Amino acid sequence: MSQSTAEVNLTLHPKQAFALTTPATEVLYGGAAGGGKSHLERVAAITWCAEIPGLQVYLFRRIKEDLEKNHVEGPQGFRMLLAPWVQAGFVEMVEDEIRFWNGSKIWLCHCKDEKHRFKYLGAEIHVLMIDELTTFTDVIYRFLRSRVRAPGLKLPEKYQGMFPRILCGSNPGNIGHLWVKSAFVTMCRDGAIKQMPDSEGGMKRQYIPAVLDDNPSMEENDPDYRQKLRGMGSDALVKAMELGDWDVIEGAYFDCWHSGLILEPFPIPEHWVRFRAMDPGSAKPFCVGWWAVADGEHIEHGDRTICLPRGALVNYREWYGAKRDENGQTVPNTGLKLTTEEVADGIISRSGDEKYDYGVIDPAAFAEDGGPSMAQRLAKKGLHFHRADNRRVSNGKVPGGWDMMRSRMKGDGDGKPMIYWFSTCADSIRTIPALQHDELRPEDLDTDGEDHCADQARYAAMSRPWVREAPTQEAARYPVQAIGREAHTGMTFNQMVAMKRKRRLAGG
């Protein structure tokens, strides 16, 4: 090949060049919009294919049309970048393949749903590139990573130890936000390269954050790009797109989630109604929630005074049946594969001597398939559950579970939430606010996300139907009402009844 007769423009900015040459072999580059993620992947693919004979690069987008529009066409797409080499006969572009003179190839791939990953079962991927990684599930990514291998690939000296290789780009958000943040952003803070264990692929992982300032070409070609980002809408979207803030989740289904829903633990009063809710799982995680129903009375705990609205639900304990890595971190959406009896023993040991008024579980647990159902097997262990009302969305007459949860999050007429989680319910707090809308049914959430904690919370909420009461006039309050030996000023009727019940239970 003569570079003098056919040259291609493969320029990179410093942060992009750093990502190209880093010794890490499993890299996520990006964060903010406009950081040059897609251009980096194209330049890397072309550079490595030109310098490593026989290299097989697989470039993925979730949707085929996005792959063509973002990587093939346009002034910086493969077609324009490679035009000099195509005209000189060094490169041939045939449908979804870009073939190089030295036997190297760039395969243009898409994988919309998890079932489609098996199309690549026999692939030998030397370089895996995934654009917009957060649009993929953890299941798809792990499968494709397992295809990354390079037996017999002869590498030039400068590339020794750098292949096989993974290079991904992404912004925050979408269905994969949680697992990508956990795997790369949290795992590899400050750009550290971390050697992953075999259970996590065994590669050298790195997160390289990039913002708009790392890609001067963007603002040179589109001077108003930053202003366009700032005009995208919500503050969350602006922070995610302009700053690459992974702590902000745009497009969240429960956009009403806020820090006021999280409580520091306190002793649950004995007289509060208690129940359990469960979303079963084996290959995927299961989730068991221990719930209590507040009675509206004040609770003194140390130097704290807690007063939750009467009827508010409190998820005071959870057991998330997910696999953990060697650092104790949750492996996203991967279950423990425990038997029903093992799960039952775990629930019993975590429940202690507490008494429960009832339990609800996904109706699928009552299915019989040639033997006793899961619900029957749990009952043999002394755990009795009712069929949960598992309606997800409203049908016009009856509210669905997601609407019930949203209403409780927004709260009563005074703005006080009617549902809470103890801060120890880490997986509920991690997963529920990150769940996304379903693309085809916006009123529902995307079930490809990690929705197991949300499901058991939905069963809990549907077991205690609640609607916001109409505002009451001040005259509806009793100014003074004698209860026992004390006078209580400004109490509602319900509060007075609750006070009587509390004293009766206490033997007063």
Buried (B, 14 or more C-beta within 10 A) or exposed (E): BEEEEBEBEBEBBEBBEBBBEBEBBBBBBBBBBBBBBBBBBBBBBBBBBBBBBBBBBBBBBBBBEBBBEBBBEBEBBBBBBBBBBBEBEBBBBEEBEBBBBBEBBBBBBBBBEBEEBEEBEEBBBBBBBBBBBBBBBBBBBBBBBEBBEBEEBEBEEEBEEBBBBBBBBBBBBBBBBBBBBBBBBEBBEEEEBBEBEEEBBEBBBBBBBBBBBBBEBBBEEEEEBBEEBEEBEEEBBBBBBBBBBBEBBBBBBBBBBEEEBBBEEBEBBEBBBBBBBBBBBBEBBBBBBBBBBBBBBEBEEEEEEBEBBBBBBBBBBBBBBBBEBEEEBBBBBBBBEBEBEEBBBBBEEBBEEEEBEEBBBBBBBBEEEEEEBBBEBBBEBEBEBBBBBBBBBBEEEEBBBBBBBBBBBBBBEEEEBBBBBBEBBBBBBBBBBBBBBBEEEEEBBBEBBBBBBBBBBBBBBBBBEBEEEEEEEEEEBBEEBEBEEEEBEEBBEEBBBBBEEBEEEEEE
